[in-house]
Amino acid sequence: MAGVLFSAIACSHDAAEQSIAQEGAITLKLGVQDDVVTRATAEEVLQDAVIKIYKPAFEGLTREYTYSTLPEQIFLPATTGSDKYRVDVYAGERVKLSPAIASFENKSYKGSTEFAVAAGVATTTPVEVVAKVC
């Protein structure tokens, strides 16, 4: 009985290690590019930002966060070959509950970047996304 229990634990432990070995972690570095936005204003703009991560080969949305709920590390299945994830960042008027019409005072921002995830890597170089006025 004990042998069966130990073998079941060992199998589940091996499966967990194999699953972790097929994942990698990324960190995101977000910014805003606008000629009139100061550093403090950029932080304010990003406070309500929405971050969406899409699966490789346009297979759909895999993760969605707000700036305040963005984890320090994001674990994703590793990519292979030329497959890459895409991250989109939306900020400004476009993400408010009652958005105003975009203008010089009320701006919307969007940024997008593709990235790969290496298997078994705990952290990679931060994926940088710069949201520009749109």
PyMOL commands that set and color helices and strands:
alter all, ss='L'
color gray80, all
select helices_A, chain A and resi 2-21+39-47+56-58+67-69+93-95
alter helices_A, ss='H'
color red, helices_A
select strands_A, chain A and resi 23-26+28-33+50-54+61-66+74-77+85-92+108-115+127-133
alter strands_A, ss='S'
color yellow, strands_A
deselect
rebuild
show_as cartoon
